[in-house]
Amino acid sequence: MSVTYPLGFRASGVTAGCKPSGAPDLGLLVGDPGTTAAGVFTTNRAPAAPVRLARERLASSSPCAVLVNSGQANAATGPRGVDDARAMTARAGEFLGLDPDRLIPCSTGVIGEPVHLEPLMQAIPAAVIALAVDGGPAFARAILTTDTVDKQGSADAGRFRVGGCAKGVGMIAPSLATMLAFLTTDARVAPADVRSLTERAVAPAFEAITVDGCSSTNDAVLVLASGAAGDGAVAPGHPAWDELEDAFAGVARSLAAQLIADGEGATRVVLVEVDGARSDDDARAVAKAVAGSPLVKTAVFGADPNPGRILQAAGAAGVDLDPHELDISIGEARVVQRGVIPSTYFSQPSELAESARRAMKDDEVRIRVAIGNGPGRATVLGCDLTYEYVRINGEYTT
């Protein structure tokens, strides 16, 4: 199931020739005329041209379509970048019969390289012709960069449907980052309520993942509601609202987990759970610090159950905590007890160390950090840091 699983959406993915690989690199997603939309974007202070234009259009008009190019990020491209994004959406709008302001541009790829405008402009008519209700998978493939597989998901919310796809396996950190995600529903939802769905049900899943701690210039999470399922609007307080919100949250979590599982060079997923904090924000800060620590990530890669690396990351998170209340577990092995690593942990073989070592070899390494008796809790997904990650990014533009 894909981004076109809900009624009222068509999508396509075609090859414009912007990727050296010759893989599909231009995606188009179009909702019915009454579609409403909302989005959240990168917190990077140097956002790409399409991000700036997307924010402007969501604030001032009613977009119903998304045009995505992959291969060039159209970031750090100055006024030309905005002009190129406007030109692409104007071209698509011409063939779709839509005002260009109703199209949201997205780009992903190499930062600083302008989009290859001429081949993209030539390919846009083919993308429009190829639009189909079963075109979601083609769209999901066209938006990929260093991903090895596409990421898709769907869920049912009573008689309504929710679908989605995403890309991004590097330059990903909490607070959205290079990641693009598109979620759709055939429920009728007012613009303000689409924003609520985006911020409450969708964004938290993507703000709880990290591959390398690097926040991109281009990431965007967009939600579109076609209203094609009919009947009145679904809003907070409506009998179907909670079910719709849960469906969106479920699809978002699925897509986020797929992104982490395909992280650049990743061999293991890291699940960091923090509880006992004074607040959820404090718990999230600690979870992010542990999941994003290069020392923790490389230890996971080497299946090295070194508790000191986790303790160091938790203590450096900037959260006020009492080290004497700190408990850390790797799998079921409690390797830090009240702030202390057992004195025999490294000096002689023990079942505790062996249990932790076995847990570090799992495909999903679970780390639990308890920092007190407070109500705050959070979970962050990360991955290991491998030689392959270094190779991929050392050769990224070559």
C-alpha positions in Angstrom: 0.0 0.0 0.0 1.3 3.4 -0.9 0.7 7.2 -0.9 -2.2 6.6 -3.4 -3.9 4.0 -1.2 -6.5 6.7 -0.2 -9.1 7.7 -2.7 -8.6 11.0 -4.6 -4.8 10.7 -5.3 -2.8 10.0 -8.4 1.0 9.8 -8.6 3.8 9.1 -11.0 7.6 8.7 -11.1 9.7 9.2 -14.3 13.3 9.6 -15.4 14.3 13.1 -16.3 18.1 12.3 -16.5 19.2 14.3 -13.4 20.7 11.3 -11.6 24.0 9.9 -13.0 22.6 6.4 -12.4 19.7 7.0 -14.8 17.2 6.0 -12.1 13.8 7.7 -11.8 14.3 11.2 -10.4 11.0 13.1 -10.9 7.9 12.4 -8.8 4.5 14.0 -9.0 1.6 13.5 -6.5 -1.8 15.1 -7.2 -4.9 15.2 -5.1 -8.4 16.0 -6.1 -9.3 19.7 -6.5 -10.7 20.0 -2.9 -7.5 18.7 -1.3 -6.1 20.5 1.8 -2.5 20.3 2.9 -0.1 21.1 5.7 3.6 20.6 6.4 6.5 20.8 8.8 10.0 21.5 7.6 13.7 21.5 8.5 14.9 23.6 11.5 18.1 24.3 9.6 18.7 28.0 9.3 19.9 27.7 5.7 16.8 26.1 4.2 16.7 25.1 0.5 14.8 27.1 -2.1 11.9 24.6 -2.4 11.4 24.7 1.4 11.1 28.5 1.4 8.6 28.4 -1.4 6.7 25.5 0.1 6.3 27.4 3.4 5.1 30.5 1.5 2.5 28.6 -0.5 1.1 26.6 2.4 0.6 29.9 4.3 -1.1 31.8 1.5 -2.9 29.3 -0.8 -4.4 25.8 -0.9 -1.9 23.4 -2.4 -3.2 20.0 -3.7 -0.1 18.6 -5.4 3.6 17.9 -4.8 6.5 18.0 -7.4 9.7 16.3 -6.3 13.1 16.1 -8.0 15.9 14.0 -6.7 19.6 14.3 -7.5 20.0 18.0 -6.7 18.9 19.6 -3.5 18.5 23.1 -4.9 20.0 24.4 -1.7 22.7 27.1 -1.4 21.7 28.2 -5.0 20.6 31.8 -4.3 17.8 33.5 -6.2 18.3 31.1 -9.0 17.1 28.3 -6.8 13.8 30.0 -6.1 13.4 30.9 -9.8 14.0 27.3 -10.8 11.5 25.9 -8.2 8.9 28.4 -9.5 9.6 27.5 -13.1 9.2 23.8 -12.4 5.9 24.2 -10.6 4.6 26.6 -13.3 5.4 24.0 -15.9 3.6 21.3 -14.0 0.6 23.6 -13.3 0.3 24.4 -17.0 -0.1 20.7 -17.9 -2.3 19.9 -14.8 -4.6 23.0 -15.3 -3.6 24.2 -11.8 -2.4 27.6 -10.5 1.3 27.1 -9.8 0.7 28.2 -6.2 -1.2 24.9 -5.7 1.9 22.9 -6.2 4.5 22.3 -3.5 8.1 21.8 -4.7 10.5 19.5 -3.0 14.1 18.7 -3.8 16.7 16.2 -2.5 20.3 15.5 -3.5 23.6 17.3 -3.6 23.6 20.6 -1.8 24.9 23.5 -3.9 24.2 21.9 -7.3 21.4 23.7 -9.1 18.6 21.6 -10.4 19.1 20.4 -14.0 16.2 22.6 -15.1 16.1 21.8 -18.9 15.7 18.0 -18.6 13.3 18.4 -15.7 11.1 20.8 -17.7 11.1 18.4 -20.6 10.1 15.5 -18.4 7.2 17.2 -16.6 4.6 16.5 -19.3 5.6 12.8 -19.1 5.1 12.8 -15.4 1.6 14.3 -15.8 0.7 11.8 -18.5 1.9 8.9 -16.3 -0.3 10.0 -13.3 -2.3 7.0 -12.0 -4.2 5.8 -9.0 -1.7 3.0 -8.7 1.3 5.3 -9.2 2.3 5.5 -5.6 5.2 3.0 -5.8 6.6 4.7 -8.8 6.5 8.1 -7.0 8.2 6.4 -3.9 11.1 5.2 -6.1 11.6 8.5 -7.9 12.2 10.4 -4.7 15.1 8.2 -3.5 18.8 9.2 -3.3 21.1 7.0 -1.4 18.2 4.8 -0.1 18.5 1.2 -1.1 14.8 0.5 -0.9 11.6 2.6 -1.1 9.6 3.2 2.1 5.8 2.9 2.0 3.0 2.4 4.4 -0.8 2.5 4.8 -3.5 2.1 7.4 -7.3 2.1 7.7 -9.2 4.5 9.9 -12.7 3.1 9.8 -13.9 3.9 6.3 -11.1 6.3 5.7 -7.7 5.4 4.4 -4.2 6.7 5.2 -1.1 6.2 3.0 2.4 7.4 2.8 5.9 7.2 1.6 9.3 8.6 2.6 12.9 8.8 1.7 16.1 9.6 3.5 18.9 7.4 5.0 21.6 10.0 5.8 21.8 13.5 7.1 19.0 12.6 9.5 18.7 14.0 13.0 15.8 14.7 15.4 14.0 17.9 14.6 13.3 16.6 11.1 16.3 16.0 8.9 17.6 14.9 4.5 14.3 13.4 4.7 11.1 13.8 2.7 7.8 12.2 3.8 4.4 12.4 2.2 1.2 11.2 3.9 -2.3 11.2 2.5 -5.9 10.5 3.5 -9.3 10.5 1.7 -11.0 12.0 4.7 -12.3 15.6 4.4 -10.2 17.7 6.8 -10.0 21.5 7.1 -6.6 23.1 6.6 -6.2 24.0 10.3 -7.0 20.4 11.3 -4.6 19.0 8.7 -2.0 21.1 10.5 -3.0 19.6 13.8 -2.7 16.0 12.4 0.7 16.9 11.0 2.1 18.4 14.2 0.4 16.0 16.7 0.3 12.6 14.9 2.9 12.7 12.2 5.9 15.0 13.1 6.7 13.3 16.4 7.7 10.0 14.7 10.2 11.8 12.4 11.5 13.9 15.3 12.5 10.7 17.1 15.0 9.2 14.7 18.7 9.9 14.0 21.2 8.4 11.6 24.1 10.8 11.9 23.0 13.8 13.9 23.1 16.1 10.9 20.1 18.4 10.2 19.5 18.9 6.5 18.5 21.9 4.5 15.7 20.2 2.6 13.6 17.9 4.8 9.9 18.2 4.7 6.9 16.3 6.0 3.7 17.0 4.1 0.1 15.8 4.8 -2.7 16.0 2.2 -6.4 15.3 2.6 -8.4 14.7 -0.6 -11.9 14.5 1.0 -12.7 11.8 -1.7 -14.3 9.4 0.8 -17.2 11.8 1.0 -19.4 13.0 3.8 -18.7 15.9 6.1 -15.4 17.1 7.5 -13.5 15.1 10.2 -12.3 17.3 13.0 -11.3 17.1 16.7 -14.4 15.8 18.5 -15.7 14.0 15.5 -16.3 10.2 16.2 -13.7 9.3 13.6 -11.0 11.8 14.6 -9.1 9.7 17.1 -9.1 6.7 14.8 -7.7 8.9 11.9 -5.1 10.4 14.2 -4.0 6.9 15.3 -3.8 5.8 11.7 -1.6 8.7 10.8 0.7 8.1 13.8 1.0 4.4 12.9 1.9 5.1 9.3 4.4 7.8 10.4 6.1 5.4 12.8 6.3 2.7 10.2 7.9 5.1 7.7 10.3 6.4 10.3 11.4 2.9 11.3 11.9 2.0 7.6 14.2 5.0 7.2 16.3 3.9 10.2 16.5 0.3 9.0 17.9 1.6 5.7 20.3 4.1 7.3 23.4 4.7 5.3 25.7 1.8 6.0 23.6 0.6 8.9 23.7 -2.9 10.1 21.7 -2.6 13.4 18.9 -0.4 14.7 19.3 1.1 18.1 16.2 1.6 20.2 16.8 4.0 23.1 14.1 4.2 25.8 14.4 6.8 28.6 12.1 7.0 31.6 12.1 8.5 35.1 12.9 12.0 33.8 11.3 15.2 35.1 9.6 15.8 31.8 9.1 14.2 28.4 11.4 16.9 27.0 14.2 15.9 29.4 13.7 12.3 28.5 13.8 13.1 24.8 17.1 15.1 25.2 18.8 12.1 26.9 17.4 9.6 24.3 18.7 11.8 21.5 22.1 12.2 23.1 22.5 8.4 23.5 21.1 7.4 20.1 23.2 10.1 18.4 26.5 9.6 20.2 29.2 8.5 17.7 30.8 6.5 20.6 27.6 4.6 21.3 26.9 4.1 17.6 30.4 2.6 16.9 30.1 0.4 20.0 26.8 -1.0 18.6 28.5 -1.6 15.2 31.3 -3.6 17.0 28.9 -5.3 19.4 31.0 -3.9 22.2 28.8 -3.7 25.4 30.7 -0.7 26.9 28.3 0.9 29.5 30.6 3.9 29.9 29.8 5.2 26.5 26.1 5.2 27.2 26.6 6.8 30.6 28.8 9.5 29.2 26.2 10.4 26.5 23.4 10.5 29.0 25.3 12.7 31.4 26.3 15.1 28.6 22.7 15.6 27.4 22.3 18.9 29.3 19.6 17.5 31.5 19.7 17.9 35.3 20.0 14.4 36.7 21.4 12.7 39.8 24.1 10.1 38.7 23.3 8.1 41.8 19.8 7.4 40.4 21.0 6.4 36.9 20.3 2.8 35.7 21.2 1.6 32.3 20.3 -1.7 30.6 21.5 -3.2 27.4 18.8 -5.7 26.5 17.9 -7.3 29.8 21.4 -6.7 31.3 21.4 -3.9 33.8 25.0 -2.7 33.2 24.8 0.5 35.3 23.2 0.3 38.7 22.6 3.5 40.6 25.3 5.2 38.6 27.9 2.4 39.1 29.3 -0.1 36.6 29.9 -3.4 38.5 33.6 -3.6 39.4 34.0 -7.0 37.9 32.3 -6.1 34.6 35.5 -5.8 32.6 37.9 -7.7 34.8 36.5 -11.2 34.6 33.9 -13.1 32.6 30.4 -12.7 33.9 26.9 -13.5 32.9 26.0 -9.8 33.0 28.6 -8.9 30.5 27.8 -11.9 28.3 24.1 -11.0 28.4 24.9 -7.5 27.3 27.2 -8.7 24.5 24.5 -11.0 23.2 22.0 -8.1 23.2 24.5 -6.0 21.2 24.5 -8.5 18.4 20.8 -8.4 17.9 19.4 -6.7 14.7 17.7 -4.2 17.1 19.8 -3.2 20.1 17.6 -2.0 22.9 19.1 0.4 25.4 17.1 1.6 28.4 18.1 4.5 30.6 16.3 5.3 33.8 17.3 8.6 35.3 15.0 9.0 38.3 11.4 8.6 39.4 9.8 11.4 37.3 7.0 11.0 34.8 9.0 11.9 31.7 9.7 9.3 29.1 10.7 9.1 25.4 11.9 6.7 22.7 14.4 7.5 19.9 15.4 5.2 17.0 18.9 5.3 15.7 21.4 3.0 14.0 25.0 2.0 14.2 27.9 3.9 12.6 29.9 1.8 10.2 32.8 1.8 7.7 30.2 1.8 4.9 28.7 5.0 6.2 32.1 6.7 5.9 32.6 5.2 2.4 29.2 6.4 1.1 29.6 9.9 2.4 33.3 10.1 1.5 32.4 9.5 -2.1 29.0 11.3 -2.1 29.8 13.9 -4.9 32.5 11.8 -6.7 
